[in-house]
């Protein structure tokens, strides 16, 4: 460094009494300062990007927010819902006492468990449980039973902890995934709402690609599905009303996130139901998605389609408490939020149609519902699903004008034409491994439909060909469509019809 620059440096520091060589040795060279500044800039940029993905620091709703979420291809989609791992119990909308209760009941049930196993079971970050476990040990609720890998321990209850865990279990035996707050759940439904989805003609064609459906029917279904409000599908039995209703959900976005359980003032409402929800976990790609710390209290599922029939009762529409376990089960309409709820065979339920309609007349209008908890508390929850009433009866014979007004679309599913019936025969023959036989099809239609003035039904080609297939398997012959095998199928199928 030139002498004049050194003097300027010393003068700027205001310390000319210090040995110049000592000052020079303590001063970073210009090129090192430039590199440090460049590294700081890159680090700041990375932190800003991560903060943008995880939500604002200190926002209580950041644990479940609309950020950048992965789509079905694993790519990030801006504005989609993504539950982000909480940084504290406060971020998770949990109290320390609630988590303590889950830990103690888990150890009571298992006998012993490592900290990481408890983290996996409760779906909470291990780093949050570490401090809690240390406090529980200090209070002599738990003790170390043995060492565990990765700076962990095997924990077990003390006699004092076991007694406390028993008292907690008398109130509620639940020790599964930590519950999500009702506020976070409501925010998630708002972000993933069906009303934000607007399926196009191509979306509907894709959704019904495996079903032979009349273009006129598809044109009528389109606006009804887009409304996400509700519709009646009515018509003769066997024309595919249930099949149509089950495929409607495919026209909307493929996946949604739901909490495994919802917590409301200490009460647990179990929402995730393996019998009605199909889990769709994120695939591990090793890329940017791996940097996301997903809140494991949430589960990604395929957008739900829940079908209930004659077994539907009024209890299925309310929060039901299991008095033996103290765990509440979410009603059907809550489980179907952001999806489709199909009321099949409407009018044949154990309860009267008036009871059902009176129960839902306000939710259908307002898009929210009120549920009563076992504690007596009443909560407001979203009523955000496409409800499809499928019936063989005339809607006007089932309900009054006030309710029909709230179901804006009434679509009749008509009998297939002869051309469509033949097309269905061809399609089902290929699916069942038959070589399509035109002569057998002509014989079936002429003798068993036209001659007796029998109406075509969309389900009959499948049902008749299944009869033929079973007959051929029994006779140990190659499955074949012939006039004789079709006569046999008709004799069985239409015996009392």
N, C-alpha and C positions, 0 to 999 in steps of 0.2 A: 504494500500500500504506500503511495507517495506521502512524503513528510507533511505537506500542506493539508492533505486529506486527514491524516492522523490528528493534526492540531485542531482541525475543524471538528472532528469527532469528539475530541476531549473537551473542546470549548462548549460544544452542544450539550455534553453531559454535565457541564458546570463543575468539573472536578479536575483542575489542572495540577493539583498537588499530588495526585496519584501517579505512580510510575506508569509511563505511557505503554510500556511493553506488557504490564499486567492487564491494563485496560484493553489492549489489543487482543490479548489471549482470551479474554472473557467475552469478546464481541464475535457474534456469528458472521461468517463471510456472507457477502451479498448473495451468492448463488445458493447457499443453504437456506437463507431466509426466503428466497423465491420458491424453493422446493416445498418448504413448510407451508407457505401461503397457498400453494397449489393443492397440497394434500388437505388442508383445512377446507378449501372451497369444495373439493370432491366429497369430503366427509359430510359437510353441511348439506350438499345436494342430495346425498344418499339418505340422510336423516329426514329431509323434507319429503322425499318420495315415500319413505316408510310411514311417516306420520300421516301422509295423505291417504295411505291405504288403511291405516288402523283407526282413523278418526281422531278428533281433537282430544288432547290431553285434558283429563279432568271432566270430560262430558259424561254424565252418569249414564247416558244412553249409548255410549260408544261401544259397550260390550255387545250390542246387537244393532248394527247400523247399516244404512245403505251406502256401501263403498264400492269397491271393485271386486266383483265376485267371479269365480270361474264358471264358464258355461259347460255344456255337454262335451265340448271338445277340449276342455281344460284351459281355454283362453280367458283372460280377464275381461269382464264386461263392466264398464263404468255405470254406476248408479244402481247395480243389482244388489240384492241383499246378501250380506255376509256377516255371520256372527263371529266377532273377534274375541280372542282369548282375553279374559279380564286380568288386570294387573293387580287387583286387590279384591277383598271381599266386598268392599263398597262398590267397585265397578260391576261386580256380579250381582249387585242388589241383594246380598246375603249378609246376615249378621254372623258374628263369630259363634254365637250360641247355636245357631241352626247347623253350622258345619260340625261343631263339637258333637251335637246330637247324632248326626249321620255317622261320624267316625266311631263313636262308642257303640252304636247299634250294629255297625258292621263288624267290629271286633267281637261283640257278644255272639253274633251269628257264626263267625268263622273261627273263633278261638284265638288266632293270631294272624297278622298280616304285615307286610313291609309297607313303608311309606309310599313307595311307587305303586304297589298294588292298590292301596287305598286311593291314590291319585287317579289311577285308571278306572277304578270302580265308581268313584264319585264324579268323575269327569272334570276334575279341577286341577290346575297346574300344580306340580309337585312343589314348586318353590313357595306357594301359598300355604301348603299343608305343613311344610317343615317347621315354621315358627309356631304354628298351632300345636303340633305334636310335642314340641319342646315345652310349651306351657302346660299341656296336659300331664307331661311327665313331672314337671315341677310341682304340680298340684296333686300328684300321686293318684291320678286316675288311670294312668298306663305306666308300663315299665318296658325297658329294653329286654327282650328275651334272647336275642342273638344279633350279631352283626349281619348285614346284608350288603350285596355288591353296590358299587357306585355311591359311596358315602351315605349309606342308608342303614336302617336297623329293622329288625323284626320286632313288632310291638305286640303286647298282650295286655289285657285288663288286670288291674289290681282288684282285690275284694271290694274296695270302695267304688272303683270304676264299674265293676260288674253290677253292683246294686243300683248304681245310678242308671246304667244302660237298661236294666230291667224296668225301672220306673218310666223311662222314656218310651220303651217299647209298648207299655200298657196303653199309652196315648195313641201311638202310631208306630207300626212295625217297619215303615219304609226306611230303607238305607241304600237306595239306588242312586242314580245320577242326581246331583244337587239341582234343585228346582230353579227355573227361570222366572223372573218377575212377570206379573200380569202386564205391566207397562211395556216391557220389552216384547212380549208376545203380540200385543196389540199393534206395536210399531212394525213388527215383522209382517203381519197380515196386511197392513196398509201398503207396505212396499211391494208385496208379492200378489196383490189383489187381482182377481179376475177382471175387474173393471179397467185395469191398466192394459189388459191384453185385447188385441183386436185381430182375431184370426182372419186371414184372407181366403179367397177361393182355393188357392194352392194348398193352404194349410188344411182346409177341410178335405180336399181330395186325398191328401197324404194320410189324414186321420182315418178315412174310410176306404183306404186302398185295398184292404183285404175283404171288403164287403161289397156285394153287388147292390148298388143303390141307384134309384131313378134320379136323373139330373134335376127333374122338377122338385123332388124331395130335398135334394142337396141345396137347391136355391132357396127353399123355404127355411131350411135349418140354419143357413148362414146368418141371417139377421138375428134369429133367436139366440144363437150361441154367442154372437157378439154382444148382445144386451147383457149377458151374465145375470139375468134376473130370474127366469123360471119359465117352464113351458109344460104343456100337456102333450103327451104322445098317446093317441088313442086309436083304436081300430081293432079288427078281429085278432084273436089269439094266433100266434105262429107266424106273424109277418115281420118279426125282427125288431119290435119296439125296444126290448131290453138290449139287443145287440147294438142298436143305434145309440142308445143312452150310454152304454159302456164305453163307446169310442169317442164320445164328444170331448172328453178331457184331453185327448191326444192333440186336439187343435190348438190348445194353449201351450204355454211354456212347459218344458219337460220336467223340471225339477223345482222343488221348493225346500226351504228349511223350516223345521218345526222343533220346538223343545221336547225333550223326553218327558218332562214333567213341569207343571206350573205351580208356583207357590203363592198362596194368598193368605197373609196374616197367619202363618204357621200351618195352614192346611195344604196338603199335597193333592194336586189333581193330575192324574196320569193321562197324558195326551197321546204319546206314541203308542200305537197298537199294531203289533206285527201281523195280526190277522186282517187288518184293513190297510196298513201302510207298507209299501215296498221300499226297503232301505236302498239307497243308491250312493254308497260312499265315494268320496273323491279318489280318483286314481293318483298314485304316487308317480310323478313325472320327473322329479329331481330338478325341476326348474323353478320359476318364480313362485308357483303355488306352494312349494315347500317352505318358502319364507313366511307365508301366512300362518299365523298361530290361530287356528280355528278353535272357537269355544266348543269343546266336546260335549257340553250339555245339550247342544243342538244336534239334530240328525238330518241329513239330506235324504229326501224321499222323492219318489216319482209323484207328480201331482196326483192327489188321491181321487179315486172313483169308488164311492161306497154305495153298495146296493142293499137295500132292506126291503123285505116283502111282507107277507102276512104275519110274520113274527113280531113286527114293530108294535111296541106298546108305548104308553105315555112315559114310563120310567126311562126308556131309551133316549128321551129328549131332555132329561134333567140330569144334573150331577148326582151320581149314585154313590153312596158311602158304604163301603164294606165294613160293617161294625166289628168284625173279627180282627181286621188288620188296621183299621183307621185310615185306609187309603181311599180316596175318591176317584171315580172314573169319569172321564169327560163324556158328554153326550155325543150322539152321532153328528149333529150339526157342527159341533166344535171340531171334531175329528176330520170333517170334510171341508173345512175352511180352505179357500184358495183352490178348491177342486169341484167335484160334482157329487151331488147326493141324489141317488135314484130311488124313488118310492115306487117299487114294482108292485103290480097287482093292486094299485090304489083302489080303495073301496072294499077290500077284503081283509083289512087288518082287524085285530081283536077289538080295538077301540073304534068308535064311530068316526066317520069322516068329519063331522062337526067338531069333535074334540081336537082333532089334528089341525083343522083349518083355523079354529079359534086360537090355538096355541101359536100359530105362525103368521097370523094375519098382520100383526104389527111388525115383526122382524122382516117380512118380505117387503114391507113398505119403507122401513127406516134403515135397513141393512145393519141393524145391531139387535142383540137379544139380551135378556136379563136372566141370570141363573141364580138359584138359591143354594147356598152352601149349608153344610150340616150345622155350622155354628150359628146360623140364622142370618148371616151376612148375605146381601144381594149384590152381585157384581154385573157390570155391563161388559159384554164381549162382542166381538165382530160376528156378523152373520153374513159371511162373504163366500158364497158358493152358488153354483148353478143348480137349482133344484128341478129335477125332472119327474113329473108325475106320469107314470106309465100305467095305462088301464085299458081293459077291454070294454069298459062301459062308457056311456056318453058323459062328458064332463058336466053338462047342464043338469044331469040327473044326480050328480054327486054333491054339488055345492052351489051356493047362491051367487048372485051377480056381484056382490061385494068382493067375494074372494076371486072370482074369475077375472075381475078387473085388475087384480094384482098379479095375475099370471097372464102377461100380455100376449103370449103365443100359444095357440092351440093347433096342433098339426096332426092330421089324420094320416095314419100309415095304411095305405090302400093295398088291396090284393095285387100280386104281380100279374102282369099280362101273360098270355101264352108264350110270347117271345121271351119274356124275362124268365118264365118258368123253365123253358128249354135251356136257356143260358145257365140257369142255376144247376140243372141236371148235368150239363157239360162240365161246369166248374167243380161240382162235388165228386163227379166220377173221377176226374183227374186227381183230386186230393186223396181219394180212397183207393187209388191204384186200379181203377177199372179202365178198360178201353171203351170209350163212349160208343153206344150202339143206337144208331138213329132209328132202326126198326123197332127196337124195344121201347124207345121213347114215344114213337108214334102210337104203338099199341097201348101204352099206359094212358096217354092223353085221350085217345079215341074211345077206349072201352071203359075206363074208370073215371073219366072226368066229363067228357062231352055227353056220353050216353046216359049218365045219371045226373047231369047238371050240377056237378060238384065244383065248388069254387077252388081256385088255386090258392095255396098258402106258401109263403116263402120258406118255411121250415121243412116242407114235405119232401123235396128232392133229397135233402140230407138224411131224413129219417127213413125214407123208403130204401135208399141205397145202403144204409147201415143194416137194414133187415136182410137185403140181398147178400151183403158181405158175410153176415153171421150165418146165413143159410149155407153159403158155399164153404165156409170154414168147417161147419158141422159135417157136411157131406164129403169133406176132404177133397174138394175140387177147386180148380182155379177160379177166383172171383170173376164173374161174367154177367153182364147185363143181357138178359134174354127175355122174351115175352113171358116165358114160364116162371122165371125167378121174380119178375115184376108182379105177376099174378099172385105168387106166394106172399110177397111183401104186402100187397094191398089187402089180401085176405086177413092178415094179422093186424095191420095198422088201422084199417077202417072197420074192424069187426063190429064196433058199437057206435060208429060215428056216421 
